[in-house]
């Protein structure tokens, strides 16, 4: 199934949040997706903390990477205790107890709202819509900024229907982990700043028209290899050797691939070349060539990486299944303990009833002893010593016989 995401904008002071379903990262991280449009609309209204939250935070030991209080509070907008506990099979529960307690305290306090429909209408309604890449995406936490126009220019590409789209910077910068590498699985342009992925998670962001003083504009780009290469080919064509050109100066398009899934890029730089005798541009009609050694687009390493990644996902799914089964067994054990406790309580109640009856019998015996002793002319003080009652209690029994 893979990791599923929620796009979250939250205001800790006001206890308000907008949580929008964002599906799988590589399917819903683009400029036209409802979750992206929702975040853009909100950030153009006021500053928000943004977290593109995945459910893998709640399994294994991923929670250890979240150390800031504002991030733990952000996780409470979409994660719940029951979803976290499944991951506690091989880690020390006490180490994370304070985080879980904090999430529990805040999860029920949020006033949630949704702007999905408003955002879709704001960005051209039912037509081919896209977020507006004008102005600056500010990070108030780090005093950094992204020039949205420059980002769009360097990152945009063409989809299968030749629509101009882009991986939006907000999902990539604010995701909780393991999402951006999937969107760039087949490789990426060398302009891509993949190391920026998830470094703004939980930070206070805003979109403004004018860059304020004290903010540093950073280099930011997320451009998948094949799609960006197709865009450059459409815009600038190829050189005399068939290699795709990336700009009006005639520079060649360059791409990089992962050493292993989502870790870091290989040192080698690849160019893109059209196959001989091809008059249309399709994914299978390109091949990658090393600057010193020809190399086809169907990289063996890429296939191995995909197989490795699928294996990792399968292992995680299996682990989640086992953890779910363990949790079910724990629930069953707790139910048995509850049943045993109920039986114990019932037995104690029966004992209490027997003791009450015994006390009643003893009390009646004391009364009989007092009355018989009085008839026998035994003094009050002596009767009190015999029965263990006070003289006043003895007198009261005699007077109320």
C-alpha positions in Angstrom: 0.0 0.0 0.0 2.8 2.4 0.8 2.9 5.5 2.9 -0.1 7.9 2.9 0.1 11.6 3.7 -2.0 14.4 5.1 -1.3 18.1 4.4 -1.5 19.9 7.7 -1.5 23.7 8.4 -1.7 24.5 12.1 -1.7 27.4 14.5 -0.6 26.3 17.9 -1.8 29.5 19.7 -5.3 29.5 18.2 -5.6 25.7 18.4 -6.9 25.6 14.8 -5.7 23.4 11.9 -6.5 22.4 8.4 -5.9 18.7 7.6 -6.3 17.7 4.0 -5.9 14.2 2.6 -2.8 14.1 0.3 -2.6 10.4 -0.6 0.7 8.9 -1.7 3.3 11.6 -2.0 4.3 10.9 -5.6 0.7 11.1 -6.7 -0.4 14.2 -4.8 2.6 16.5 -4.5 2.0 18.6 -7.7 0.9 22.1 -8.5 -2.7 21.1 -9.4 -3.5 18.8 -6.5 -6.2 19.8 -4.0 -3.9 19.4 -1.0 -1.3 21.6 -2.6 -3.9 24.3 -3.5 -5.2 24.3 0.1 -1.8 25.0 1.6 -1.1 27.7 -1.0 -4.4 29.5 -0.3 -3.9 29.4 3.5 -0.3 30.6 3.3 -1.4 33.6 1.2 -3.8 34.6 4.0 -1.5 34.4 7.0 1.5 32.4 8.4 1.0 28.8 9.3 3.1 25.9 10.5 3.1 23.3 7.7 3.6 19.6 7.9 3.1 17.2 5.0 2.6 14.3 7.4 3.1 10.7 6.5 1.8 7.7 8.5 5.2 6.0 8.6 6.0 8.4 11.5 3.9 6.2 13.7 5.7 2.9 13.0 9.1 1.6 13.8 11.3 4.2 15.6 10.6 7.2 13.2 9.2 9.2 16.1 12.7 9.6 17.5 13.6 12.1 14.7 10.9 14.6 15.9 12.4 16.6 18.9 10.9 20.0 18.7 7.7 20.5 20.8 6.0 22.3 17.9 6.6 19.3 15.7 5.2 16.9 18.2 2.1 19.1 18.5 1.9 19.2 14.7 1.9 15.4 14.5 -1.2 15.4 16.8 -3.2 17.1 14.1 -3.4 13.8 12.1 -1.8 11.0 14.2 -3.3 9.3 17.2 -2.0 7.1 20.0 -3.4 3.9 18.6 -1.5 4.5 15.4 1.8 5.1 17.2 1.7 2.2 19.6 1.9 -0.4 16.7 5.5 0.6 16.2 6.7 -0.1 19.7 7.8 -3.7 19.3 11.5 -3.3 19.4 12.1 0.2 21.0 12.0 1.6 24.5 8.5 2.8 25.1 9.5 5.1 28.0 11.8 7.0 25.8 8.8 8.3 23.8 6.2 8.5 26.5 6.4 12.2 26.9 5.9 12.7 23.1 2.8 10.4 23.1 1.4 12.2 26.2 1.9 15.6 24.4 0.2 14.3 21.3 -2.7 12.9 23.3 -3.2 16.2 25.1 -3.3 18.2 21.9 -5.1 15.8 19.5 -8.5 16.5 21.1 -8.1 20.3 21.3 -7.9 21.1 17.6 -10.6 23.1 15.9 -10.4 21.6 12.4 -11.6 23.1 9.2 -11.2 22.5 5.4 -10.6 24.8 2.5 -10.4 22.2 -0.2 -13.4 23.5 -2.3 -12.5 27.2 -1.7 -8.9 26.5 -2.8 -10.0 24.7 -6.0 -12.3 27.6 -6.9 -9.7 30.2 -6.1 -7.2 28.5 -8.5 -9.4 28.4 -11.6 -12.1 26.1 -10.4 -12.8 23.1 -12.7 -10.4 24.1 -15.4 -6.8 22.9 -15.5 -5.8 24.6 -12.3 -2.4 25.3 -10.7 -1.1 27.1 -7.7 0.3 30.6 -8.5 4.1 30.8 -8.6 4.4 34.5 -7.9 6.1 36.1 -4.9 8.1 34.4 -2.2 7.6 31.4 0.1 9.0 32.5 3.4 10.3 30.4 6.3 9.8 32.6 9.4 11.5 30.0 11.5 14.8 30.0 9.6 14.5 33.5 7.9 14.8 31.8 4.5 12.8 32.4 1.3 12.1 30.7 -2.1 11.5 32.8 -5.1 8.4 31.0 -6.5 8.8 32.3 -10.0 12.4 31.1 -10.2 11.5 27.8 -8.7 8.7 27.2 -11.2 11.0 28.2 -14.1 13.7 25.6 -13.1 11.4 22.8 -12.0 8.4 22.8 -14.4 7.9 20.0 -16.9 5.3 18.5 -19.2 3.1 15.6 -18.3 1.8 12.9 -20.7 -0.8 15.3 -22.0 1.7 18.1 -22.4 0.3 20.1 -19.5 2.9 22.3 -17.7 3.1 21.1 -14.1 5.6 21.2 -11.3 6.4 19.3 -8.1 5.3 21.9 -5.5 8.1 23.0 -3.1 5.7 23.0 -0.1 5.2 19.2 0.0 8.9 18.5 -0.7 10.2 20.9 1.9 7.7 20.1 4.7 7.2 16.3 4.4 7.9 14.0 7.3 10.2 11.7 5.3 10.3 9.0 2.5 8.1 11.0 0.1 10.2 13.1 -2.1 12.5 10.3 -3.2 9.5 8.5 -4.7 8.6 11.6 -6.8 12.2 11.6 -8.1 12.6 7.8 -8.2 13.8 7.5 -11.8 16.3 10.3 -11.4 16.3 14.1 -11.4 17.9 17.1 -13.0 21.2 18.2 -11.6 19.6 21.5 -10.6 17.5 19.6 -8.1 18.2 20.4 -4.4 17.1 17.0 -3.0 19.0 17.6 0.3 16.4 20.3 1.1 13.6 17.7 1.3 11.8 17.7 4.6 14.1 20.3 6.2 11.2 22.8 6.6 8.8 20.3 8.3 6.8 22.0 11.0 8.3 25.5 10.3 6.3 28.7 10.2 5.7 29.5 6.5 3.9 32.2 4.5 3.6 33.4 0.9 4.1 37.1 0.3 4.4 39.3 -2.8 7.4 41.4 -1.6 10.5 39.9 0.0 11.0 41.5 3.5 14.3 42.5 4.9 16.4 39.9 6.7 15.4 36.9 4.6 17.9 34.9 2.5 16.7 33.5 -0.9 17.9 29.9 -1.2 18.5 27.8 -4.3 15.5 25.4 -4.5 14.5 23.0 -7.3 12.7 19.6 -7.5 12.6 18.3 -11.1 12.2 14.7 -12.1 14.6 13.5 -14.9 12.3 12.2 -17.7 9.6 14.9 -17.4 12.0 17.8 -17.2 14.1 16.4 -20.1 11.0 16.2 -22.2 10.2 19.9 -21.4 13.7 21.0 -22.3 13.5 19.0 -25.5 10.2 20.7 -26.4 11.6 24.1 -25.6 15.2 23.9 -26.9 15.5 20.7 -28.9 18.8 18.8 -29.3 22.3 19.5 -30.4 23.9 18.0 -33.6 24.7 14.8 -31.7 21.1 14.3 -30.5 21.6 15.4 -26.9 18.9 17.4 -25.2 19.6 21.1 -24.6 18.4 22.7 -21.4 18.5 26.4 -22.1 18.8 29.1 -24.8 22.6 29.2 -24.3 23.0 25.6 -25.7 24.0 23.9 -22.4 23.2 20.2 -22.3 20.5 18.9 -20.0 22.1 16.9 -17.1 20.6 14.4 -14.8 21.5 12.4 -11.7 20.3 9.2 -10.1 20.3 7.8 -6.6 23.1 5.7 -5.2 20.3 3.8 -3.4 16.7 4.8 -2.9 16.4 8.2 -1.3 19.9 8.3 0.1 22.2 10.5 -2.0 23.0 11.1 -5.7 25.7 9.4 -7.6 28.7 11.4 -8.5 28.3 10.6 -12.2 26.4 13.1 -14.4 24.2 11.9 -17.2 23.1 13.5 -20.5 19.9 12.7 -22.3 19.9 11.5 -25.9 17.1 10.7 -28.3 17.3 7.3 -30.0 18.1 7.3 -33.6 15.3 7.6 -36.1 12.8 8.8 -33.5 10.5 11.7 -34.6 8.4 11.8 -31.4 9.5 12.1 -27.8 8.4 9.3 -25.5 9.8 7.9 -22.2 11.1 4.8 -24.0 12.6 6.8 -26.8 15.3 8.3 -24.7 18.4 6.9 -23.2 21.0 8.1 -20.8 24.6 8.2 -21.6 27.5 8.8 -19.3 29.9 11.5 -20.4 32.6 8.8 -21.0 30.5 5.7 -21.3 27.2 5.1 -23.1 24.5 3.9 -20.8 20.8 3.1 -21.6 17.8 4.7 -19.9 16.7 1.3 -18.6 19.4 1.3 -16.1 20.0 -2.0 -14.4 20.8 -0.2 -11.2 17.4 1.6 -11.4 15.6 -1.7 -11.7 17.6 -3.1 -8.8 16.8 0.0 -6.7 13.1 -0.3 -7.5 13.2 -4.0 -6.6 15.0 -3.1 -3.4 12.5 -0.4 -2.6 9.6 -2.7 -3.2 11.2 -5.3 -1.0 11.6 -2.7 1.8 8.0 -1.7 1.4 6.9 -5.3 1.6 9.0 -5.9 4.7 7.4 -2.8 6.3 3.9 -3.9 5.4 4.7 -7.4 6.9 6.1 -5.8 10.0 3.0 -3.6 10.3 0.8 -6.7 9.9 2.8 -8.6 12.6 2.6 -5.5 14.9 -1.2 -5.3 14.4 -1.5 -9.0 15.3 0.6 -8.4 18.4 -1.7 -5.6 19.3 -4.8 -7.8 18.8 -3.2 -10.4 21.1 -2.6 -7.7 23.7 -6.2 -6.6 23.4 -7.3 -10.3 23.9 -5.0 -10.6 26.9 -6.4 -7.4 28.4 -9.9 -8.7 27.8 -9.0 -11.9 29.7 -7.5 -9.9 32.5 -10.7 -7.8 32.7 -12.7 -11.0 32.9 -10.5 -12.4 35.7 -10.8 -9.1 37.5 -14.6 -9.2 37.3 -14.6 -12.7 38.7 -12.3 -11.6 41.5 -14.6 -8.7 42.3 -17.6 -11.0 42.4 -15.8 -13.3 44.8 -14.8 -10.4 47.0 -18.4 -9.2 47.0 -19.6 -12.7 48.1 -17.0 -12.7 50.9 -18.2 -9.2 52.0 -21.7 -10.5 52.1 -20.7 -13.5 54.2 -18.8 -11.2 56.6 -21.8 -8.9 56.9 -24.0 -11.9 57.8 -21.4 -13.1 60.3 -21.3 -9.6 61.9 -25.0 -9.6 62.1 -25.0 -13.0 63.8 -22.3 -11.9 66.2 -24.3 -8.7 67.0 -27.4 -10.8 67.7 -25.3 -13.1 69.9 -24.1 -10.1 71.9 -27.7 -9.0 72.4 -28.7 -12.4 73.7 -25.7 -12.5 76.0 -26.5 -9.0 77.5 -30.2 -9.9 78.1 -29.4 -13.3 79.7 -26.7 -11.8 81.9 -29.0 -9.0 83.0 -31.7 -11.6 83.9 -29.1 -13.4 85.9 -28.5 -10.2 87.9 -24.9 -9.7 86.6 -23.8 -6.0 87.0 -23.6 -3.8 84.0 -19.8 -3.4 84.2 -19.3 -7.1 84.3 -21.6 -7.6 81.3 -19.6 -5.0 79.4 -16.4 -6.9 80.2 -18.0 -10.2 79.1 -19.3 -8.9 75.7 -16.6 -6.3 74.9 -19.3 -3.6 74.7 -19.3 -0.3 76.5 -21.5 0.1 79.6 -23.6 2.6 77.6 -24.1 0.0 74.8 -25.2 -2.6 77.4 -27.7 -0.2 79.0 -29.1 0.7 75.6 -29.7 -3.0 74.7 -31.4 -3.7 78.1 -33.7 -0.6 77.8 -34.7 -1.5 74.2 -35.2 -5.2 74.7 
